[in-house]
Amino acid sequence: MTRQGRLEEKITGTAERLFAQKGFAATGMRAIAQTAKVSIGAIYHHFKSKDEILERIMHEELERRQRFLERLRGQGLPLQKQIKQIVQMHFDLLQEKSDAARLFFRERFDPSPVLRAKIQDLYGEVAGYVAEIIREGIATGEVRPCQPLLTAYTILGMVEAVSLRALGKDETAALFMKEGPQELARSIWLWLHLGQEEKPA
């Protein structure tokens, strides 16, 4: 990575942490500069505004998920295993990128149109993929008849609810982080599969 790339990564990483802790609206460019230990001029050299920093953070998170889903598409796994992989990916990112996860949860319903659109894009990418595999499952008889996109967003809502609790710092959060992926994937599969006995993974 170039020196410029490292500096931009330091700025976005610091901003991501501050946005998660204090909120996007409450965090100014000067606070980002002071915490990152860089000059305010250096930040403005790379980013015109904190909106642009946020857009970079969102873009990187969207690309991360897109790369994962592209790899998953190429593996040709059975539907049940794809669901497990998607849920596991989500929890892996919760642990690896907890500041980003807290930022999304904190700003989920922010009135800023830019922020709302970026988060919607992030969820839309995963929801679209889940809807696609649900359609395939309906066609093969593995999944009960349902509205695929609505069902996909329902699944994401289930995962999000557990994720929010898993980001805590107590024993329940640790339990959810540890057992959440397996239990959620199983529950989702049984729900989609009309409650029939789960196939071996």
C-alpha positions as CSV (number, residue, x, y, z in Angstrom):
1,M,0.0,0.0,0.0
2,T,1.3,3.5,-0.9
3,R,1.9,6.2,1.7
4,Q,-1.2,8.0,0.5
5,G,-3.3,4.8,0.8
6,R,-2.1,4.2,4.3
7,L,-3.0,7.8,5.3
8,E,-6.5,7.5,3.8
9,E,-7.0,4.2,5.6
10,K,-5.9,5.8,8.9
11,I,-8.4,8.7,8.3
12,T,-11.3,6.4,7.4
13,G,-10.6,4.0,10.2
14,T,-10.5,6.8,12.7
15,A,-13.7,8.4,11.3
16,E,-15.5,5.0,11.3
17,R,-14.7,4.6,15.0
18,L,-15.8,8.1,15.9
19,F,-18.9,7.9,13.9
20,A,-19.8,4.7,15.7
21,Q,-19.1,6.1,19.1
22,K,-20.5,9.7,18.8
23,G,-22.7,9.6,15.7
24,F,-22.1,11.0,12.3
25,A,-23.7,14.3,12.9
26,A,-21.8,14.9,16.2
27,T,-18.4,14.2,14.7
28,G,-16.5,17.0,13.0
29,M,-13.5,17.0,10.7
30,R,-11.3,18.5,13.4
31,A,-12.1,15.7,15.8
32,I,-11.2,13.2,13.2
33,A,-7.9,15.0,12.6
34,Q,-7.0,15.2,16.3
35,T,-7.8,11.6,17.0
36,A,-6.0,10.4,13.9
37,K,-3.0,12.7,14.8
38,V,-2.9,14.3,11.3
39,S,-3.4,17.9,10.3
40,I,-6.8,19.1,9.2
41,G,-5.2,20.1,5.9
42,A,-4.1,16.5,5.3
43,I,-7.7,15.3,5.7
44,Y,-9.0,18.0,3.3
45,H,-6.3,17.1,0.8
46,H,-7.8,13.6,0.6
47,F,-11.5,14.2,1.4
48,K,-13.6,17.2,0.7
49,S,-16.0,16.6,3.6
50,K,-16.9,14.1,6.2
51,D,-19.8,13.0,3.9
52,E,-17.1,11.9,1.4
53,I,-15.3,10.0,4.2
54,L,-18.5,8.2,5.1
55,E,-19.1,7.4,1.4
56,R,-15.7,5.8,1.2
57,I,-16.4,3.7,4.3
58,M,-19.8,2.6,2.9
59,H,-18.3,1.9,-0.5
60,E,-15.6,-0.4,1.0
61,E,-18.2,-2.3,3.1
62,L,-20.4,-2.8,0.0
63,E,-17.4,-4.0,-2.0
64,R,-16.4,-6.4,0.7
65,R,-19.9,-8.0,0.7
66,Q,-20.0,-8.0,-3.1
67,R,-16.7,-9.9,-3.3
68,F,-18.0,-12.5,-0.8
69,L,-21.2,-13.0,-2.7
70,E,-19.4,-13.3,-6.0
71,R,-17.2,-16.0,-4.6
72,L,-20.2,-17.8,-3.1
73,R,-22.0,-17.7,-6.4
74,G,-19.1,-19.5,-8.0
75,Q,-19.0,-22.3,-5.5
76,G,-22.2,-23.9,-6.6
77,L,-23.2,-24.9,-3.0
78,P,-26.6,-26.2,-2.0
79,L,-29.1,-23.6,-0.9
80,Q,-28.8,-24.6,2.8
81,K,-25.1,-24.2,2.8
82,Q,-25.3,-20.8,1.1
83,I,-27.6,-19.6,3.8
84,K,-25.1,-20.8,6.5
85,Q,-22.2,-19.1,4.6
86,I,-24.1,-15.8,4.4
87,V,-25.0,-15.8,8.1
88,Q,-21.5,-16.7,9.1
89,M,-20.1,-14.0,6.8
90,H,-22.3,-11.4,8.6
91,F,-21.1,-12.5,12.1
92,D,-17.4,-12.6,10.9
93,L,-17.7,-9.0,9.8
94,L,-19.4,-8.1,13.1
95,Q,-16.2,-9.2,14.9
96,E,-13.7,-8.0,12.3
97,K,-15.4,-4.6,11.6
98,S,-17.4,-4.0,14.8
99,D,-17.0,-0.2,14.4
100,A,-18.6,-0.3,11.0
101,A,-21.4,-2.5,12.3
102,R,-22.1,-0.1,15.2
103,L,-22.1,2.8,12.7
104,F,-24.7,1.1,10.5
105,F,-26.9,0.3,13.5
106,R,-26.5,3.8,15.0
107,E,-27.2,5.7,11.8
108,R,-29.7,3.2,10.3
109,F,-32.6,5.8,10.3
110,D,-30.5,8.9,9.9
111,P,-32.4,11.6,8.0
112,S,-29.5,12.3,5.7
113,P,-30.5,11.1,2.2
114,V,-26.9,10.2,1.3
115,L,-26.4,8.1,4.4
116,R,-29.8,6.4,4.0
117,A,-29.1,5.6,0.4
118,K,-25.7,4.1,1.2
119,I,-27.0,1.9,4.0
120,Q,-29.9,0.9,1.8
121,D,-27.5,-0.1,-1.0
122,L,-25.5,-2.2,1.5
123,Y,-28.6,-4.1,2.6
124,G,-30.0,-4.3,-0.9
125,E,-27.0,-6.1,-2.2
126,V,-27.3,-8.9,0.3
127,A,-31.1,-9.0,0.2
128,G,-31.0,-9.3,-3.6
129,Y,-28.7,-12.3,-3.5
130,V,-30.8,-14.0,-0.8
131,A,-33.9,-13.4,-2.8
132,E,-32.3,-14.9,-5.8
133,I,-31.4,-18.2,-4.0
134,I,-34.9,-18.3,-2.4
135,R,-36.4,-18.1,-6.0
136,E,-34.2,-21.0,-7.0
137,G,-35.3,-22.9,-3.9
138,I,-38.9,-22.3,-4.7
139,A,-38.3,-23.6,-8.2
140,T,-36.7,-26.8,-7.0
141,G,-39.3,-27.4,-4.2
142,E,-36.8,-26.9,-1.4
143,V,-38.4,-23.6,-0.2
144,R,-42.1,-23.0,0.5
145,P,-43.9,-20.6,-1.9
146,C,-43.3,-17.0,-0.7
147,Q,-42.4,-13.5,-1.9
148,P,-38.6,-13.8,-2.3
149,L,-37.5,-10.2,-1.7
150,L,-39.8,-9.7,1.2
151,T,-38.7,-13.0,2.7
152,A,-35.0,-12.0,2.2
153,Y,-35.5,-8.7,4.1
154,T,-37.4,-10.6,6.8
155,I,-34.3,-12.9,7.2
156,L,-32.0,-9.9,7.3
157,G,-34.1,-8.4,10.0
158,M,-33.8,-11.6,12.1
159,V,-30.0,-11.6,11.7
160,E,-29.9,-7.8,12.4
161,A,-31.8,-8.2,15.7
162,V,-29.5,-10.9,17.0
163,S,-26.4,-8.9,15.7
164,L,-27.4,-5.8,17.6
165,R,-27.5,-7.7,20.9
166,A,-24.3,-9.6,20.0
167,L,-22.4,-6.2,19.8
168,G,-22.9,-5.8,23.6
169,K,-20.1,-6.4,26.1
170,D,-21.8,-8.9,28.5
171,E,-22.3,-12.7,28.7
172,T,-25.4,-12.7,26.6
173,A,-23.6,-10.8,23.8
174,A,-20.8,-13.3,23.9
175,L,-23.3,-16.2,23.7
176,F,-25.1,-14.6,20.8
177,M,-21.8,-14.0,19.0
178,K,-20.7,-17.6,19.5
179,E,-23.9,-19.5,18.8
180,G,-25.8,-17.0,16.7
181,P,-24.6,-18.0,13.3
182,Q,-25.4,-21.7,13.7
183,E,-28.7,-21.2,15.4
184,L,-29.9,-18.5,13.0
185,A,-28.9,-20.5,9.9
186,R,-30.8,-23.5,11.2
187,S,-33.9,-21.5,12.1
188,I,-33.9,-19.7,8.8
189,W,-33.6,-23.0,6.9
190,L,-36.3,-24.8,8.8
191,W,-38.6,-21.7,8.3
192,L,-38.0,-21.7,4.6
193,H,-38.2,-25.4,4.4
194,L,-41.7,-25.6,5.9
195,G,-40.3,-26.9,9.2
196,Q,-39.2,-30.2,7.7
197,E,-36.2,-32.0,9.3
198,E,-33.0,-30.3,8.5
199,K,-30.7,-31.9,5.9
200,P,-27.2,-32.8,7.0
201,A,-24.8,-29.9,6.4
